[in-house]
Amino acid sequence: MPRYAKILIGIVLALALLIAVALTVAATFNWNYARPWVGRQLSALTHREVEIRGDLQLHWKRPVERTGWKGWLPWPEITANDIRVGHPKWTAGEQDMGHAGQLKLLIDPVPLFANTLRVASLELKDADLDLVRAESGASNWTLSEKPEPRKQAAKWQFALLRLGMENVNIRLRDPKLALDLRATLDSLEQAGAQGYSVGWKAQGHYKEGTISGSGKAGGLLSLQQSSPDADQPFPLQADLKVGDTTIQFEGSITRPTQLAALDLTLDLKGATMADLNPLIGIALPNTPPYHTQGRLTADLASENDVWRYRDFRGTVGSSDLNGTLEFHVRKPRSFLTGSVQSELLRFKDLGPLIGVDKREEAKGEAKKQPDGKALPVDTIDTKSWGVMDADVRFKGKKIVRNENLPLDDIEAHIKLDNRLLTLTPLNFGVAGGKLRTNIELNGRQEQIKARLEAAARGLQLRKLLRGAESMRASLGTVHADASLSSQGKSLSQLLGRSNGELKAVVTKGTVSHFLLEAAGLNIADMILVKLFGDEQIVLNCLAADFDVKNGLMHTRAFKLDTEDATIDITGNVNLATEKLDLDIDPENKSLRIFTLRTPLYVRGTFKDPDIGVHEGPIAARAGAAVALGVIATPLAAILPLLNLGTDDSNDCVPLMKAATQDTEAPAPGKQK
């Protein structure tokens, strides 16, 4: 054998002997003599006083999960008994931060060369921990604080990969959250398929209420983002009760200390959503009892968090909602998207959430309505439109605000883009008919630019007018088209500056003074009494066609046909000034009504109308208007709006030819 080979073999044998001797000494050495030194090192590492009062033992284990030369390097397993850990210096605690009957650590020795204490597993038994978060936000369980007495210890890093607990009692105090919680943790005999290895029970106080609950958690806990197991989901299950609120969830979270992601099935219910205020930090109003179930997921690793509530089902009072919503936290505005469905929505249930009750309560604080002004002058606040963007679709079978006039078959596509609000479409059934609309409200400037396209078909007056269903009257059906555009700061300004067209047809029915009075149609009621007295009138057809320019509604055609008379209405309605300027010219069909030969006028304002009898004939009455004075059968009258065809022999056709033209509104703020 060559000389160099003998020397090499001798060196290897010497090293092996030294290692064997070192391991033997380490295994047989009474490590209790080293307790003071170990305590000092741990104190420097954790930045608080650590004392080992019981036995200190060292055993060597070969790592099963390591391969190559690292797999042959034994790992030290340290067992310490009766350990005391003090609070950090900034904590004015009357007791120690923690005491453990036994602490067992398995350490990976390789990272020690890089000044990193990597604990592969940590097991706690019979421990009491006092965890405190200060008003400043500092917490005594954070080990990354820079120590004051030993600056060199700041070079060391700490990583904990696995945490096991048995009979561990924890008290968590957070004065800022008004939280005082006590919990007990124990290892589970069977981990199960979900990976749970620790069970817990908790009770205490949160805000002014009590909190209690139980649950299970996994044994794998990543406390450092750079850990190789950092992205492994941490299983978690909980059943909590906070006051009258019950929270149940099961799933997993990723990187628990940084909360990088979560995936939970959630079941949440309570007596009122106002009780959620301390939990979520959002002031919600009082509501009826609620209950929601769904899958809550979140991606929180990047700056733009994404929250998803999938396949949820929920109820508030007797109202229900279900669907999927997704919320993106981003700049300059967050974004809400999703699809929601409902069988029944009642405003008395959801009104507080959407601000209906607040608006009702704020009426006394709102801008005072000027005397004599009927249309609301309150400024429409569009600032809240800029909080976030949205793209949400909604379908509902029934919405109830007024029990006598519910909405059904609702379909809406709501978009909000930097204060540009569109509802295209907003369709629903009402009063036995259908209303289809497209609405655009641009709140990007000081004045709102608005556009409305609407088509009503088959609205039954019996259901539309207040109190009509209780009366024995066969009311007609309304068909109408509207195309309007405008700009302004309030509803009064929007109507007062509007441009476009309005067309309507009412089919055969009966009306009376009592009906119009019950429905609150004061002007129509006054006109009817002037013309017909208190008797019930059979209406064959009503057809109206208005041209709207800068808030001035001009009657291109406005005809009313009854069994006894045909009534021609001409003039203007000024939406800006709320003034009326209409002339009513009745033409008798029979000799039994003589009073109808006298024309009427309608002057005054919406709130104070003046209806009287003309002393003489209307001088400016056009012959063409008289020629269109006879309206025939109601079937022909509704044909143009229903697009069912025409009948030239019908006297209603000439009047309604104008209504067959497509309604079109100019750009907001401009006239045609």
LINGI-V378210 format. One record per pair of residues at least 24 apart in sequence whose ideal C-beta (glycine too) atoms are under 6 Angstrom apart, sorted by the first residue. I is the first residue (numbers start at 1). J is the second residue. D is the distance in Angstrom with one decimal. If there is no record, write none. Layout:
i=I j=J d=D
i=I j=J d=D
This chain:
i=26 j=58 d=5.9
i=31 j=56 d=4.4
i=31 j=58 d=5.4
i=32 j=56 d=5.4
i=44 j=150 d=4.8
i=44 j=153 d=3.9
i=45 j=156 d=5.7
i=46 j=143 d=5.5
i=47 j=88 d=5.9
i=47 j=145 d=5.0
i=47 j=147 d=4.4
i=48 j=86 d=5.0
i=48 j=88 d=4.9
i=49 j=86 d=3.7
i=50 j=85 d=5.4
i=51 j=84 d=4.6
i=52 j=80 d=5.0
i=52 j=83 d=5.4
i=53 j=82 d=4.1
i=54 j=81 d=3.0
i=54 j=82 d=3.3
i=55 j=81 d=5.0
i=56 j=80 d=5.2
i=75 j=106 d=5.9
i=76 j=107 d=5.3
i=77 j=106 d=4.9
i=78 j=105 d=4.9
i=79 j=104 d=4.9
i=87 j=140 d=5.7
i=88 j=140 d=5.4
i=91 j=132 d=5.7
i=91 j=140 d=5.1
i=95 j=130 d=6.0
i=97 j=130 d=5.5
i=97 j=140 d=5.7
i=98 j=129 d=4.4
i=99 j=128 d=5.1
i=100 j=124 d=5.5
i=100 j=127 d=4.0
i=101 j=125 d=5.3
i=101 j=126 d=3.1
i=115 j=155 d=5.0
i=115 j=156 d=5.1
i=116 j=157 d=4.5
i=117 j=158 d=5.3
i=118 j=159 d=4.7
i=119 j=160 d=4.9
i=120 j=161 d=5.5
i=121 j=162 d=4.0
i=122 j=160 d=5.9
i=122 j=163 d=5.4
i=123 j=164 d=4.4
i=124 j=165 d=4.9
i=124 j=168 d=5.3
i=125 j=166 d=4.8
i=126 j=167 d=5.1
i=127 j=168 d=4.5
i=128 j=169 d=4.9
i=129 j=170 d=4.7
i=130 j=171 d=5.2
i=131 j=172 d=4.8
i=132 j=173 d=5.0
i=133 j=174 d=4.4
i=135 j=175 d=5.8
i=135 j=176 d=5.3
i=159 j=224 d=4.5
i=159 j=227 d=5.6
i=160 j=223 d=4.6
i=161 j=229 d=5.6
i=162 j=220 d=5.9
i=163 j=221 d=4.5
i=164 j=219 d=5.5
i=165 j=198 d=5.7
i=178 j=207 d=5.0
i=179 j=206 d=5.2
i=180 j=204 d=5.0
i=180 j=205 d=5.0
i=194 j=235 d=5.2
i=195 j=235 d=4.5
i=196 j=235 d=5.7
i=206 j=242 d=5.9
i=207 j=278 d=4.3
i=209 j=243 d=3.5
i=211 j=242 d=4.8
i=212 j=241 d=5.3
i=213 j=238 d=6.0
i=213 j=239 d=5.6
i=213 j=240 d=3.6
i=214 j=239 d=5.7
i=222 j=255 d=5.8
i=223 j=257 d=5.5
i=225 j=258 d=6.0
i=230 j=255 d=5.5
i=243 j=275 d=5.6
i=244 j=270 d=5.5
i=244 j=271 d=4.2
i=244 j=275 d=6.0
i=245 j=270 d=3.8
i=245 j=275 d=5.0
i=259 j=300 d=5.5
i=260 j=300 d=5.6
i=260 j=301 d=4.3
i=261 j=299 d=5.6
i=261 j=300 d=5.9
i=262 j=298 d=4.9
i=263 j=297 d=4.8
i=264 j=296 d=4.9
i=265 j=295 d=5.5
i=266 j=294 d=5.9
i=266 j=296 d=4.7
i=267 j=293 d=5.0
i=268 j=292 d=5.2
i=285 j=352 d=3.7
i=287 j=316 d=5.7
i=287 j=352 d=5.4
i=288 j=316 d=5.9
i=288 j=317 d=3.3
i=288 j=349 d=5.3
i=290 j=316 d=4.6
i=291 j=315 d=5.2
i=304 j=329 d=5.9
i=304 j=330 d=4.6
i=305 j=329 d=4.1
i=316 j=349 d=4.7
i=316 j=350 d=6.0
i=317 j=349 d=3.5
i=318 j=346 d=5.9
i=319 j=344 d=5.9
i=319 j=345 d=4.8
i=319 j=346 d=4.9
i=319 j=349 d=4.1
i=319 j=350 d=5.7
i=333 j=388 d=5.1
i=333 j=389 d=5.2
i=334 j=388 d=4.3
i=335 j=389 d=4.7
i=336 j=388 d=5.9
i=336 j=390 d=4.5
i=337 j=391 d=4.6
i=338 j=392 d=5.5
i=339 j=393 d=4.7
i=340 j=394 d=5.1
i=341 j=395 d=5.0
i=342 j=396 d=4.1
i=343 j=397 d=5.1
i=344 j=398 d=5.1
i=345 j=396 d=5.9
i=345 j=399 d=4.6
i=346 j=400 d=4.9
i=347 j=401 d=4.0
i=372 j=605 d=6.0
i=372 j=607 d=5.5
i=374 j=578 d=5.8
i=374 j=606 d=4.0
i=374 j=607 d=4.9
i=375 j=491 d=6.0
i=375 j=492 d=4.0
i=375 j=495 d=5.9
i=376 j=491 d=4.7
i=376 j=492 d=6.0
i=377 j=490 d=5.2
i=377 j=492 d=4.7
i=378 j=490 d=5.9
i=379 j=489 d=4.9
i=379 j=490 d=5.5
i=382 j=419 d=5.6
i=382 j=443 d=3.1
i=385 j=419 d=4.3
i=385 j=421 d=6.0
i=385 j=443 d=5.0
i=386 j=419 d=5.0
i=389 j=416 d=5.4
i=389 j=417 d=5.4
i=390 j=416 d=4.2
i=391 j=415 d=5.3
i=419 j=443 d=4.1
i=419 j=444 d=4.7
i=431 j=459 d=4.6
i=431 j=460 d=5.1
i=431 j=463 d=3.9
i=431 j=464 d=4.1
i=432 j=460 d=4.0
i=432 j=463 d=5.4
i=433 j=457 d=5.6
i=433 j=458 d=3.4
i=433 j=459 d=3.8
i=447 j=487 d=4.9
i=447 j=488 d=5.7
i=447 j=489 d=5.6
i=449 j=487 d=4.7
i=449 j=668 d=3.9
i=450 j=486 d=5.2
i=450 j=494 d=5.5
i=451 j=485 d=4.6
i=452 j=484 d=4.8
i=453 j=483 d=5.5
i=454 j=482 d=4.4
i=455 j=481 d=5.3
i=456 j=480 d=4.4
i=465 j=519 d=3.9
i=466 j=519 d=4.9
i=467 j=518 d=3.5
i=468 j=515 d=5.9
i=471 j=515 d=5.8
i=473 j=510 d=4.6
i=473 j=515 d=5.9
i=474 j=509 d=5.5
i=474 j=510 d=5.3
i=475 j=509 d=4.2
i=476 j=506 d=4.7
i=476 j=507 d=4.5
i=476 j=508 d=5.6
i=476 j=509 d=3.1
i=476 j=539 d=6.0
i=477 j=507 d=4.7
i=478 j=506 d=5.4
i=479 j=505 d=4.9
i=479 j=638 d=5.5
i=479 j=641 d=4.1
i=480 j=504 d=3.9
i=481 j=663 d=4.9
i=483 j=663 d=3.8
i=483 j=664 d=5.7
i=483 j=665 d=4.2
i=484 j=665 d=5.4
i=485 j=665 d=4.1
i=485 j=666 d=6.0
i=485 j=668 d=4.5
i=486 j=668 d=5.8
i=487 j=668 d=4.7
i=487 j=669 d=4.3
i=495 j=575 d=4.4
i=496 j=551 d=4.1
i=496 j=575 d=5.0
i=496 j=576 d=3.3
i=497 j=551 d=5.5
i=498 j=548 d=5.5
i=498 j=551 d=5.6
i=499 j=548 d=5.8
i=499 j=549 d=5.7
i=499 j=666 d=5.2
i=499 j=671 d=5.1
i=500 j=548 d=5.0
i=500 j=665 d=3.6
i=501 j=663 d=4.3
i=502 j=546 d=4.2
i=503 j=545 d=5.0
i=503 j=659 d=4.5
i=504 j=544 d=4.8
i=505 j=543 d=5.2
i=505 j=637 d=5.3
i=505 j=638 d=5.0
i=505 j=641 d=5.2
i=506 j=542 d=3.9
i=507 j=634 d=4.2
i=507 j=638 d=5.4
i=508 j=540 d=5.5
i=508 j=634 d=4.0
i=509 j=539 d=5.2
i=510 j=536 d=5.5
i=510 j=538 d=5.5
i=511 j=537 d=5.4
i=511 j=539 d=5.7
i=512 j=536 d=4.3
i=523 j=609 d=5.1
i=526 j=611 d=4.9
i=530 j=600 d=5.6
i=530 j=611 d=6.0
i=537 j=562 d=5.3
i=538 j=562 d=6.0
i=538 j=563 d=4.5
i=540 j=634 d=5.5
i=541 j=631 d=4.7
i=541 j=634 d=4.6
i=541 j=637 d=3.9
i=543 j=637 d=5.6
i=543 j=655 d=5.6
i=543 j=656 d=5.8
i=545 j=658 d=5.0
i=545 j=659 d=5.4
i=549 j=671 d=4.9
i=550 j=671 d=5.9
i=551 j=575 d=4.1
i=551 j=576 d=3.9
i=556 j=658 d=5.8
i=557 j=655 d=5.5
i=557 j=658 d=5.9
i=559 j=631 d=5.1
i=559 j=655 d=5.7
i=561 j=631 d=3.5
i=564 j=589 d=5.4
i=564 j=590 d=5.3
i=564 j=593 d=5.2
i=565 j=589 d=5.7
i=565 j=596 d=5.0
i=566 j=629 d=4.9
i=566 j=630 d=5.4
i=568 j=625 d=5.8
i=568 j=629 d=5.2
i=578 j=605 d=4.9
i=578 j=606 d=4.5
i=579 j=605 d=5.6
i=580 j=604 d=5.8
i=580 j=609 d=6.0
i=583 j=618 d=5.4
i=587 j=629 d=5.3
i=628 j=654 d=5.8
i=628 j=655 d=4.9
